[in-house]
Structures are given as C-alpha cells and as structure tokens.
Amino acid sequence: MSLSLAMCLFWGVKYAVAADGGNLKPQGVLLSSTLPAHSKMPEKKVKKSERKLSKDLGAKYNDLRLILGHAYFVEYQNVYYEEMELFQQEYDSCFSTPDCDVTTKDVNTEESKKHLNRSLEMYVDFVEYASDEKDVDLALMYIADIYERHRDIPKDLDTYKRILDTFPDSEWTVEAYLKSANLTSMNLKYDQLEVHKMYQQAATHTQSSLYGQALYHLAWSEYSIGNPKRAVATMNQLLEYTESNASTPQMLIETALRDGLRIAKELDAPSLMKPAFERAGAMEYYNQHVSP
C-alpha cells in the first residue's frame, strides 16, 4: 500500500458506492467535505485554555472546548503523518528484503488515536454544555467525522441523523445527507429507497456548494431503483448546472458526461447525452464511444 493510498483510506475518503439495480456501476466521485480546515494553535494558547477549562468544568468556558477540539485534532493529524511515514519506511524495507512478508506489516496508530479521542471528548462536551445552538451543528459534524475515522458507522449515522433532525437548514445539511446515504449503502442489506430519499433531500438544496455532487449521486440512485431514463435526465441537469457554476470540479463534469453516456447507451439512446457533450466541447469522446 502506498503512503498516499493509506492516508486516503484513513482520512475517511469515500467514493460513490456501486448501485445494485442495474448492470452499470458508478466509476466513483469523491464525496467532498465542506468542513473548515483545522489550523495549528500555539502551544501557549493550548495550555492557557486547558488551565482555564480545568477551573470550571461546566458551561462557563464552553467555547474553549471547541478551540481545544480543533487543537487536539491538528495534533492527531501531525502524529498520524509521522506514523504513516514510519509505516511506509518499514513496508518499503520489508518489500526489498528477501523472505520478509509485507502482509505482516501494519500501521501503528495508537498514539495518534489518543489525540483523536481527546478531540472527540472536547466536541462531545461542547455539545453537551452548549447554552444555544451556535456552532453545535459544526461540532456534531466534527464528531461524525471522528466516528468515521474510528470506523464506528452506527454512531456516525446517529450523529448525522441528529444533525438532520435538529438542524435541517444547517450549512452542513447536504454533506450530512450525502455521508449518511453513503454510509447506509455500505450495508449489503440496505434499503435503496431509504438511500434514494436521502439523495433527493440533498438535491433540494440548490445553493449548496455540494449541489452538483448531490445530483450526481441522485442520478445513480435513480438508476439503482430501476429508472435509468430519469438518471440520464438528472445527469443532464447536473451538467447544465455546471455550466453556470465555475467552481464545479472538472472531475465531476467529466465523470457525469461519461456515466451519463454509459447509462444512455444502455437505453439505446446515447443521443440523450449528445447536447451536453456538444456544449462541453467533448464530441471527440462522444463519437469514439457511440457507433454511427
């Protein structure tokens, strides 16, 4: 396993889950996170915050819990990178050594998990002691992210459900729907209609920066429940949206074009996607994959 791959696996990178309803499978679109990145805090500020919080474990200094949650998470990231670098060195050394079995090598993340758990504790306590709703939805999103890193899917799903039930108009609503749907579909016995409803709800938030991704996953969900024609229409809707949204990731545009054409060809109606390819200036690809 390469270092970059190992990091992707640990950081909670998730790709579109294969649909069950038809012969085609999604080729994978990254589920982006819109959560603010954590920034490193000076050690003196961390210690000062810890001292103040130790004097009053109630709600008085609750904002410090959010600050410390961020600080501990940054420390987790730094230590984890070091653990991964050590693992990569050991793996490479074993790989080039005769009779060394690389399958016996594993990443030791015990130290980084200590910092991750400290971060989780701060976020959980912040939510518990919050006197109003300010930043509670954000803290819950960080909690869900940590549960995902711990591979604790039940708690992860419960946290996203709490966000959606309590903060339906949150800035993080669409991400919570997408992550919930993705996690739910990992269960081999998942309810496709339940997941479909999540994608439908996500796609109602047209002003979200994740609206394009919501449409992409909704399209494949429509395919999985047996409505490929509607799936193609949703892919086209996504591509029309990207034309007026310059911030749309190029990978999402290319994947929507490719997957939309794959589904349309299964319907023996590739021409349903032709206007989108014309507008995108991608007719060379279209002509290569559509018989005259």
N, C-alpha and C positions, 0 to 999 in steps of 0.2 A: 504494500500500500504506500503510495507516495504521501509526502507530508501535506501537500495541498489537498489531496483527497481525504486524508484522515481529518484534517481541520474542517473540511466541508461537512463531513459526517457528524462531527461533534458539535459544530456551531448550529445545528438544527436546520441545515439547508434541506428543504423539501421540494420535490418535484411533483408535477401532476401525476396523480395515481391512475393507473390504467383503468379504463372503463370496462365494464363486464357485458354490456348489452349487445355489442356488435363485433365484427371481425377486426376492426381497426383499434389501435391503441394510441393514446396521446404520446407525442415524442418528447414531451417534457418542457414545462415553462416554470422558471424559478418563482416561488412564492416570495415576493419581496417583503421586507419588513419596513414599516414607516416609523418605527420607534426611534426616538432621539438617541444618538450615539453617546456612550458614557465618556466623560473626559477625566483625565487623571487629576486628583486633588493633592495639593501639597501636604506632606506628612504632618506638619504642624497643625494644619486645619483639621485633619482627621482626628488627631489626638485631642485637640481642644473640643471638638464636637463630642467625642466619646466621653470626655470628662463631664461636660455639661449634662449629657444624657444620663450618666450614672447617678447624678444628683437628684434626678426626678424621672422615674421610670413611667410616669403617667403621660398625660397629653400635652404638658407644658412645652416640651421641646420636640414635638412630634415631627416638625419639618426636618429636624436633624436626622431622623430615621431614613427619610428619602435620600438625603445627601450621603449618608453613610452606606446605604444600599448601593448607590452608584459607585462610591469609592471602593467598596469591597468587591464589586463586580469587575472593576478595572484591574484590581489585584489578581482576581481569578484569571482574567484573560492573560495577564503577563506571565503568571506562573504556568498556565496551561501551554502557552507557546514554548516555554522552556522544557516542559515535559515532552511536548511533541518533538522538539529538536533532539532531545536525548533519545527518544524512541527511534527517530529516523537514523541517528548515528548507529545505534545498536542493530537496527534492522539491516542497514547497508553493510555493516561489518560482518554480520552473520551471513548475509547473502553471498558475500565474496569469500567466505571461509568454507572449505570442504567439510562435509558431514555436519554442518550446522543447520538445524531445522528452523526456518524462519517462521513457521506456524506456531512455534512455541513462544515467540516474541509478542508481547502485549504492552499497551500503553499504561503506565502507572500514573493515574490522575488523582491519587489520594490527596495530595497537598492542595491542588487547585480546587478540589471539591470542598475543602474546608472553607475557603474564601467564598465559594459559590453559596454554600449553606449559610454563611454569615450574612451575605447579601439577601438571601431569601428571608431570613429571620427579620431583618430590618424592614423589608417591604411588607411582610405579613403584619408586623406590629404597627407599621404606619397606617395600614388599612383599618386595623382594629381600633386605634386611638383617634382616627380622623374625626374632627368635630363638624366637618362639612364635606361636600363632595369634591372639592378641589384636589386634583391630581390623583384621586382614588382610582379612577379608571386606568390611568397611566401605570400606577403601582401594580394593579392587577395584571396588566399586560406584561410587565416585567416578571411577575410571579409565574404567569403561564409560560413565559419563555424559559424560565429556570426549570420548571417541571418538565418541559420538553427536553432540555439538556440532560435531565435525570432519567429520561425515558419513562416518566410516570404519566402515561396517557390518560388514565381516569381522572387524576387531579388536574391535569392540563385542560381536559374537556370541561370539567366542572367550573374551572376558573373562567374559561371563555364564555360559558353559559351565564355565569354571574354577571359578566360584563354586558352581555347582550340583553339580559333581563333587566338589569339595573340602570344601564346607560345606553339605551337604544340609539341615541343621537350622538354618541361619543365620536371623537376624531378617529378612534381605533375600531369602530364598528365593522367596517368592511374587512379589515385584517382579521378580526376575531371570527367573522363568518367563514372566511377562506381557510383559516387554520383549523377551525372546528370541522369543516367539511373534509379537509384533507386527512385529519386525524381519524375521523369517524370511518372514512373509507378504507383505512388500513385494516379494519376488522373484516375478515373474509365473509362474515355473515351480515355485513352492514345493509341497512335499508337504503336502496338507491333513491327512493322518493324523498326520504328524510334529507339526504345529502343534496338532492336537487333543490329542495326548498331553501336550503342554506345559500346555495349559489344564486337562486332567484332573489333572495333578500339582499345579498351583497350587490347584485347588479341594479338595484333600485337607487343606489347612492351614486348618482351620475357625476357629482362634483368631487368624488374621492380620487386621490392620485392612483388608487388601485382599481379604478373602474374598468380599465382595459383588461387587467388580469381577471377580474370578476366575470367579464363577458367571455373570455377565453374558456374558463372553467365551466361556465354555464353552457357553452356550446357543446363541450364534450359530455357534460351531464345529460343534455338533451339527446345526444347520440346514444348514450348508455341506456336510456329508458325507452329507446326504440323510436326516436323521432329525428332521423338524420337530416331530413329536409329543413326542419327548424334549426338544427345545428349549423347547417350551412348559412342560413339566414342570419344567425347570431354571429358567426364568423365575419360575415359581410358587415354587420352592424359595428363590430369591433374595428374593422379596417376603415370604415367611414369615420369613426370616432378618431382614429389615429391621425387622419389627415388634417384634423383641426387641433391636434394636441402634439406639439413638437417635442414634448418631454417623453413620449412613449418610447420605451426601449426598442431598439432595432430588432433585437432577438424576438420580441413578442410579435412584431409586424411580420417578420419572415416566417415564423412558426405558424401564425394564423393563416397566412397565404398558403403555405404548404399543406397544413392539416385541412383547411377548408377545401382545397382541391382534392385531397385524398378522399374525403367524405363525398364530395360531389361526384367524383368518378365512380364511387361505389353505387351511386344513384343513377349512373349512366347519364349524368347531366353536368359535365365539367364546365359547360358554358355558364352555369350559375355563378362561377367564380371569375369568369373572364374579365368583366368590368373592373374588378378590384385589381387584377394583375395589370390591366391597361393603365389604370390610374397610378399604380406603383412603379410603372416602367419596368415591369418584370415579365414581359411577354416571351422573352427567350426561354425562361424556365417553364412557362405555361406550354409553349409549343413543343418543348422537349418531352413533356410528360403527358401530352394529350395527343392521341392519334388523330391524323387528319380525317 
